[in-house]
């Protein structure tokens, strides 16, 4: 089987000095088990550093290694574990040493701090070597530079954003610590040079300080410090009397009382552009939210404004028009939309990534994130370097495979791999994420932990263990943390290490099952996804599709149980889901026939309620119907499985379309020609994608739905964008599941990555 090459990001730590040593592909020369202990030879002497000593790296992050060699021998190389140097400076022999020798010295950057082995090697005659192996401990006593250019900007009444310049360090930085008003320091990664402070009081004074933290845990000698005062509480929004603007995540509601005697219709503008034009009766409600007939001065006009970008200011204006089209009155106001809350906070992600880097750089073998320390014990006999970071007594087997290069199966028995086996689930292997009663995500390990090889550019690696959602989030910021990542899989046959999980699965769990689409996969809706068992495939390209299927099945079961929904999978719906996934993944891959999904895709599963539980039944049904009503969609609609986000609907705007495109003559007649009181035109694909209007070659599907569903659906898609990190032009999969919508299920979204599947928009528990 051809092995897929693992991707290890080639990134450097900030201000890390260029290493003089040359990294070799093969194991270092002194890895040979026949090498004697620390014994000098007649052909070669290793003078410094002394055995068992602590050696501090210099201002360049290097240590000096020196000795002398017989003139009849040739110096070959010096290795500090996997880092090898063959660059030497030669000189006369030291005083008292025979003239038949020469002194040598080299400087090297150790791959990590802490205990290391130094090996020097000389060739006495062709094919015969003299080797000396010595244990030392490398330390870094030089703190990083002070943080420059600390500044506070974007000051508001309750928040502010601080920024700073990059610090430098002789060996390498792990990140920065930000302290506000003397509170608990908050970490950022080495590549993150800003921090948002929230929850402040208006018109209050604050002090913020920032220090750099290096891989040894040293901190800047003098914190960069500055002070600021938050703004006064802003005046109420500039809204005309009689107009109410109620913002949410993905939209807002504008409401006002009508004057039926003088007003026949309304023309609304958003940021100066026409947004809607509608008759008095179409959006008129009584006090109970029902269609008001007749519409009186005691009624309320409620206009949903969506979709909107989160945490963004908007200007709204409405003209009340008389029957002859003249303006009877104007109402106007400004508002700012709300912001979503991440499933995994940025602070948690930054701390996990920064401390994992520090652990690897300090010679640690395993870093256990704070949220996993209760359930994941440190390896037996390990030494704690700092809280959560440990050096195991024996990692000799796994060390031989790190940093990873290609997909490797390690049949190991050392302290670190013993621990991974001990905490793996009974079936071993991946476990699809879940939302149990504690809202805990799960992947490879139990309880709620996933292992990741976290490797610095120097080659130093630590095994990061955290809940799956945190692990996926940390992997996403690995470049900013100056690290590369690779998944670790625990299987009955051994420990699998690599970037492309499908290949590892085929290696760990070989199977004779023929793969020609999901229908023939060896799993079905009543599979226990918490154990791996016989998920093995003989073609790794299909494994992401399998994860996608399993995530949908497991999430719908758990949410149905939480919300007491009349929903259960059967063999018919199971087969339909597999066929839809086959179709969606084929579109995602841009191929013909059948193909498995790629890594790193976002999947949005719409429901009859949004992820917060707000009703969007008809909207959910519309998506299902537009995409084939539980079967295959029309061939020209297949592309709708895989749209890309288009911020502010720019893809449609750039083609000359407005939000009310379906009201223009070019698209009539259509399903929204006649506006029914209490109903609004819903379009699929979404306006906020690159498939809106007719950009895919087929006019978007239109349907009248209750006006009350406009904002819930807008909040849903906007939350998915924010929580799942769907940026402008980022593509994602829309996966309509008919029985889930029919049962009143909630929307959810998840990410399929190299390590498994992880919910990024979790349905709210009842």
Secondary structure as UniProt FT lines:
FT   TURN            14..15
FT   STRAND          22..23
FT   HELIX           29..31
FT   TURN            33..34
FT   STRAND          44..48
FT   TURN            51..52
FT   STRAND          54..56
FT   TURN            59..60
FT   STRAND          63..70
FT   TURN            71..72
FT   STRAND          74..80
FT   TURN            81..82
FT   STRAND          83..85
FT   STRAND          89..92
FT   TURN            95..96
FT   TURN            99..100
FT   STRAND          101..108
FT   STRAND          114..125
FT   TURN            126..127
FT   STRAND          128..139
FT   STRAND          151..153
FT   STRAND          160..163
FT   STRAND          173..180
FT   TURN            181..182
FT   STRAND          186..189
FT   TURN            190..191
FT   STRAND          194..197
FT   TURN            202..203
FT   STRAND          205..214
FT   TURN            215..216
FT   STRAND          224..229
FT   TURN            241..242
FT   STRAND          243..247
FT   STRAND          251..256
FT   TURN            260..262
FT   STRAND          265..270
FT   TURN            271..272
FT   STRAND          273..279
FT   HELIX           280..283
FT   STRAND          284..285
FT   TURN            287..288
FT   TURN            297..298
FT   STRAND          300..306
FT   TURN            310..311
FT   STRAND          313..321
FT   TURN            323..324
FT   STRAND          327..336
FT   HELIX           346..361
FT   TURN            362..363
FT   STRAND          366..368
FT   HELIX           370..372
FT   TURN            373..375
FT   TURN            380..381
FT   STRAND          383..386
FT   TURN            387..388
FT   STRAND          389..391
FT   HELIX           396..399
FT   TURN            400..401
FT   STRAND          408..410
FT   HELIX           415..423
FT   TURN            426..427
FT   TURN            437..438
FT   TURN            446..448
FT   STRAND          449..456
FT   TURN            457..458
FT   STRAND          461..466
FT   HELIX           468..476
FT   TURN            477..482
FT   STRAND          483..491
FT   TURN            492..493
FT   STRAND          494..498
FT   HELIX           501..508
FT   HELIX           518..520
FT   TURN            525..526
FT   TURN            529..530
FT   TURN            533..534
FT   HELIX           540..542
FT   HELIX           543..563
FT   HELIX           571..589
FT   STRAND          601..605
FT   TURN            611..612
FT   HELIX           617..626
FT   TURN            627..630
FT   HELIX           635..641
FT   STRAND          642..645
FT   HELIX           647..649
FT   HELIX           650..653
FT   TURN            654..656
FT   TURN            659..660
FT   HELIX           661..663
FT   HELIX           665..667
FT   TURN            671..672
FT   TURN            677..678
FT   STRAND          679..684
FT   TURN            687..688
FT   TURN            690..691
FT   TURN            693..696
FT   STRAND          701..706
FT   TURN            707..708
FT   HELIX           709..723
FT   TURN            724..725
FT   TURN            728..729
FT   STRAND          731..734
FT   HELIX           738..742
FT   TURN            743..744
FT   STRAND          748..753
FT   TURN            754..755
FT   STRAND          756..761
//
